Amino acid sequence: MAMIKCAECGKEFSDRANACPNCGCPIEYQAEKSIGGEYHAADKLAPSVIVEHLTIAKELESERYTLQLAIAKIQSKINTLGYYNQFTPPKSVSVKKFFITALITLAILIPIYLVINSHIFVSYLSNLISNSYDTIDFMNNSVQIKIAISIIGPLCILAFTILNGSISAMRANSKYKNAVQQYNNLVNSDTARVNNENIQKQQLKQQINDMQDKISNISETLNQLYSLDIIHPKYRNMITVIRLLEYFDSGRCTALTGAGGAYNKYEEEIRQDAIISKLDTAINCLYQIRDTQYMLYESLEACLDELGAITTQNDKLISTNQDISQNSAIAAYNSKIAASNSDALVFIEAYKGQTDYKINPTGTIQ
């Protein structure tokens, strides 16, 4: 004789009894559950009902995970927005620089001039020493030319130096003004960008808030779905739900419990390290799980595709300075979430709306 737990009131009674002595639930509606020695009527459900339950749970879990990925991605984007670029202002023109340049030019040209015309100065110097100026014919054209060269030459060098310095200073000043204008344009443009990005940051933060609300709604729906106790609490997560569904979908299992049930098969694969049981690991080696966990691979691929659509649309709106709240990919995804929630609630109400014992003799939902 074994003790079983009533699926209706939870009281234990002998499996030899025809019905629960506490609430009168007939024995044919009781089913043994292999996990932890508990018993639930869900074990008598038709495989199609279990598959429907797992399918809905899979969709909700996948949508919640996609939103979690999207929040992380959007937060990373927020962290890159609203920062000023650092621009180096142009250096002003230094008058001292051109003055020094002029002096250097004079220091180079005058000695060269003196060397070229050294015979004139040597002649003057010798006449000065010998007091022979009275012998110089100042009316001679040759003498006049020499005198003119000795006077005009340095003046020309000085004039050239001043003119060259002035032209260089004007060019440098014009270049500086252009650089200042370009610098101001860059700063103004960058300020406008930052102001716009600060607005976009607020819109992205609102996106995150909306997604967090959606996650809360999905989690609430999942809690209601899981509270039907169709699957054991240990297996209420995205990877496991998808794996259990794959067992049923591929025909490898037709029940959750028992020696050939989905629970035992899953535990066996975990012990043998035949499958990956952590989402972070699975998504980082996506193509490696394609052969061993194909349904999970498909689900994660779909998650990444939907994530890509959302973030790509966001980036496009940001780059064109458009309102991020107009993201059509998010609107489409919200519609998908609403449909999944609706399917879940319909299933929950249908399941709860059965007979007092939750299942009929055929094990299907009425």
C-alpha positions in Angstrom: 0.0 0.0 0.0 1.2 3.5 -0.8 0.1 6.9 0.2 -0.9 9.4 -2.5 -1.7 13.1 -2.2 -5.1 14.4 -3.4 -4.8 16.6 -6.4 -7.7 18.7 -5.1 -7.2 19.2 -1.4 -3.6 18.0 -0.9 -4.5 15.5 1.8 -2.7 12.1 1.7 -4.7 8.9 1.6 -4.2 5.2 0.7 -4.0 4.3 -3.0 -6.4 1.5 -2.2 -9.2 4.0 -1.5 -11.7 4.8 -4.3 -11.7 8.5 -3.5 -10.1 11.0 -1.2 -11.8 10.7 2.2 -11.4 14.4 2.8 -12.9 16.0 -0.3 -14.3 12.9 -2.2 -12.0 13.4 -5.2 -12.2 10.0 -7.2 -9.0 7.9 -7.3 -9.1 7.9 -11.2 -8.3 11.6 -11.1 -5.2 11.2 -9.0 -1.8 10.7 -10.6 1.6 10.0 -9.1 4.3 12.5 -9.7 7.9 11.2 -9.6 9.6 14.3 -8.3 9.9 14.3 -4.5 7.2 11.8 -4.0 4.4 14.4 -4.7 1.2 13.6 -6.7 -0.5 15.9 -9.1 -3.5 15.5 -11.4 -1.4 17.1 -14.2 0.3 13.8 -14.7 -2.9 12.5 -16.3 -3.1 15.3 -18.8 -2.9 14.4 -22.5 0.5 15.1 -24.1 -1.1 17.8 -26.3 -2.1 19.8 -23.2 1.5 19.6 -21.8 2.9 20.6 -25.1 0.5 23.6 -25.3 1.5 24.6 -21.8 5.3 24.3 -22.5 4.9 26.1 -25.8 3.2 29.1 -24.1 5.9 29.1 -21.4 8.6 28.9 -24.0 7.2 32.0 -25.8 6.9 34.0 -22.6 10.4 33.0 -21.3 11.9 33.9 -24.7 10.2 37.2 -24.8 11.3 38.0 -21.3 14.9 37.1 -22.1 14.8 39.2 -25.3 13.7 42.2 -23.3 16.4 41.6 -20.7 19.0 41.6 -23.5 17.5 44.7 -25.0 17.7 46.5 -21.7 21.4 45.7 -21.4 22.0 46.8 -24.9 20.1 50.1 -24.5 21.9 50.8 -21.3 25.2 50.3 -23.0 24.0 52.8 -25.7 23.0 55.3 -23.0 26.4 55.1 -21.5 27.9 56.4 -24.7 25.6 59.4 -25.2 25.8 62.9 -23.8 29.5 63.4 -23.6 31.4 66.4 -25.0 34.3 65.9 -27.4 37.5 67.6 -26.5 38.7 70.1 -29.1 42.1 71.9 -28.9 41.6 75.7 -29.4 43.9 77.4 -32.0 46.9 79.3 -30.7 46.8 83.1 -31.2 49.3 84.9 -33.5 52.4 86.1 -31.6 53.8 89.5 -32.7 57.0 88.7 -30.9 57.6 85.7 -33.1 57.6 87.9 -36.3 59.8 90.5 -34.6 62.4 87.9 -33.8 62.1 86.5 -37.3 62.8 90.0 -38.7 65.8 90.5 -36.5 67.2 87.1 -37.6 66.6 88.0 -41.2 68.5 91.3 -40.8 71.3 89.5 -39.0 71.6 87.2 -42.0 71.2 89.6 -44.9 73.3 92.6 -43.6 76.5 90.6 -43.2 75.9 89.1 -46.7 75.5 92.6 -48.0 78.6 93.8 -46.3 80.6 90.9 -47.7 79.4 91.6 -51.3 80.2 95.3 -51.0 83.3 95.0 -48.9 85.5 96.8 -51.4 83.5 100.0 -51.0 83.8 100.0 -47.3 87.5 99.1 -47.4 88.0 102.1 -49.7 86.2 104.4 -47.4 88.0 103.1 -44.4 91.4 103.6 -46.1 90.5 107.1 -47.1 89.4 107.9 -43.5 92.7 106.7 -42.2 94.8 108.6 -44.7 92.6 111.7 -44.6 92.4 111.6 -48.4 88.7 112.5 -48.9 89.8 115.6 -50.8 91.1 113.3 -53.5 87.7 111.6 -54.0 85.8 112.9 -56.9 82.2 112.9 -55.5 80.9 114.1 -58.8 82.1 111.0 -60.5 79.2 108.7 -61.5 81.0 105.6 -60.2 81.6 107.2 -56.8 78.0 108.3 -56.6 76.8 104.8 -57.4 78.9 103.3 -54.7 77.7 105.8 -52.2 74.1 105.1 -53.2 74.6 101.4 -52.9 76.1 101.8 -49.5 73.1 103.8 -48.3 70.2 102.3 -50.2 71.3 98.7 -49.7 70.7 98.5 -46.0 67.5 100.5 -46.4 66.2 98.0 -49.0 67.1 95.1 -46.7 65.3 96.7 -43.8 62.2 97.4 -46.0 62.2 93.9 -47.4 62.4 92.5 -43.9 59.5 94.6 -42.6 57.4 93.9 -45.6 58.0 90.1 -45.5 57.2 90.1 -41.7 54.0 92.1 -42.3 52.8 89.7 -45.0 53.7 86.7 -42.9 51.8 88.2 -39.9 48.7 89.0 -42.1 48.7 85.4 -43.4 49.1 83.9 -39.9 46.4 86.2 -38.6 44.0 85.1 -41.4 44.8 81.5 -40.8 44.2 82.0 -37.0 40.8 83.6 -37.7 39.8 80.7 -39.9 41.0 78.2 -37.2 39.0 80.1 -34.6 35.9 80.0 -36.8 36.3 76.3 -37.4 36.9 75.7 -33.7 33.7 77.6 -32.8 31.7 75.7 -35.4 33.0 72.4 -34.0 32.1 73.4 -30.4 28.6 74.7 -31.4 28.0 71.5 -33.4 29.2 69.3 -30.5 27.0 71.2 -28.0 24.0 70.7 -30.2 24.8 67.0 -30.5 25.1 66.6 -26.7 21.8 68.5 -26.1 20.1 66.2 -28.6 21.7 63.1 -27.2 20.5 64.1 -23.7 17.0 64.1 -25.0 17.6 60.8 -26.6 19.0 59.4 -23.3 15.7 60.3 -21.6 13.8 58.5 -24.4 16.0 55.5 -24.1 15.5 55.4 -20.3 11.8 55.5 -20.9 12.2 52.6 -23.3 14.0 50.7 -20.5 11.2 51.6 -18.0 8.6 50.3 -20.5 10.5 47.1 -21.1 10.8 46.6 -17.3 7.1 46.9 -17.0 6.7 44.4 -19.8 9.0 42.0 -18.0 7.0 42.4 -14.8 3.8 41.6 -16.8 5.4 38.6 -18.4 6.7 37.3 -15.1 3.3 37.7 -13.5 1.7 35.7 -16.4 4.4 33.1 -16.1 3.8 32.8 -12.4 0.1 32.2 -13.1 1.0 29.7 -15.7 3.4 27.8 -13.6 1.1 27.9 -10.6 -1.1 25.4 -12.4 1.7 22.9 -11.4 1.8 21.2 -14.7 5.6 21.2 -14.5 7.7 20.9 -11.4 9.2 24.2 -10.0 12.7 22.8 -10.6 12.1 23.0 -14.4 10.5 26.4 -14.7 13.2 28.2 -16.6 13.7 29.0 -20.3 16.4 26.4 -21.2 14.6 23.6 -19.4 11.1 24.4 -20.6 12.4 24.5 -24.2 14.3 21.2 -23.7 11.2 19.5 -22.3 9.1 20.8 -25.2 11.7 19.4 -27.6 11.3 15.9 -26.1 7.6 16.0 -26.7 7.9 17.7 -30.1 10.4 15.1 -31.4 8.4 12.2 -30.0 11.1 11.1 -27.6 8.7 11.6 -24.6 5.0 11.5 -24.1 4.9 12.2 -20.4 6.7 14.3 -17.9 7.2 11.7 -15.2 8.2 8.0 -15.1 11.2 6.1 -16.2 10.9 7.3 -19.8 9.6 10.7 -18.9 10.9 14.1 -19.9 12.2 14.9 -16.4 14.4 11.8 -16.1 15.7 12.2 -19.7 16.6 15.8 -18.9 18.4 14.9 -15.7 20.3 12.1 -17.5 21.5 14.6 -20.2 22.6 17.0 -17.5 24.6 14.3 -15.7 26.3 13.4 -18.9 27.0 17.0 -19.8 25.2 16.4 -23.1 23.4 19.7 -23.0 24.0 23.2 -21.8 21.8 24.3 -18.9 22.9 28.0 -18.5 21.6 30.8 -20.8 24.8 32.8 -20.7 26.8 29.8 -21.8 24.4 28.8 -24.5 24.1 32.2 -26.2 27.9 32.5 -26.2 28.3 29.2 -28.1 25.2 29.3 -30.1 26.3 27.3 -33.1 27.8 24.6 -30.9 24.3 23.8 -29.5 22.7 23.6 -32.9 22.9 19.8 -33.1 22.2 19.0 -29.5 19.7 21.6 -28.5 18.1 22.7 -31.8 14.9 24.2 -30.4 17.0 26.3 -27.9 19.2 27.3 -30.8 16.2 28.4 -32.8 14.7 30.3 -29.8 18.0 32.2 -29.1 18.4 33.0 -32.8 14.9 34.5 -32.8 15.8 36.4 -29.6 18.9 37.9 -31.2 17.1 38.7 -34.4 14.4 40.6 -32.5 17.0 42.3 -30.4 18.9 43.3 -33.6 15.7 44.8 -35.1 15.1 46.9 -31.9 18.6 48.2 -31.5 19.1 48.8 -35.2 16.0 50.9 -35.4 17.1 52.8 -32.3 20.5 53.5 -33.8 18.9 54.7 -37.0 16.6 57.1 -35.1 19.5 58.4 -33.0 21.7 59.0 -36.0 18.9 61.0 -37.8 17.9 62.9 -34.6 14.4 61.4 -34.7 12.0 60.6 -31.9 13.1 57.2 -30.5 9.6 56.5 -29.2 8.7 55.9 -32.8 10.6 52.7 -32.9 8.4 50.4 -35.1 10.4 47.3 -34.1 9.5 47.8 -30.4 5.8 48.4 -31.3 5.8 45.2 -33.3 7.4 43.3 -30.5 5.0 44.7 -27.9 2.2 43.4 -30.1 3.8 39.9 -30.1 4.1 40.0 -26.3 0.5 41.0 -25.9 -0.5 38.1 -28.1 1.5 35.6 -26.0 0.1 37.0 -22.8 -3.4 36.6 -24.2 -2.7 33.0 -25.2 -1.4 32.3 -21.8 -4.4 33.8 -20.0 -6.8 31.9 -22.3 -5.0 28.6 -21.5 -4.9 29.4 -17.7 -8.7 30.2 -17.7 -9.4 27.1 -19.7 -7.4 24.9 -17.4 -8.9 26.4 -14.3 -12.4 26.2 -15.8 -12.4 22.4 -16.0 -14.3 20.2 -13.6 -13.7 20.5 -9.9 -10.9 18.0 -10.3 -9.1 20.1 -13.0 -9.1 17.3 -15.6 -11.6 15.1 -17.2 -11.3 11.3 -17.5 -9.6 11.6 -20.9 -6.9 13.9 -19.5 -7.7 16.8 -21.8 -8.8 20.3 -21.2 -12.5 20.8 -21.9 
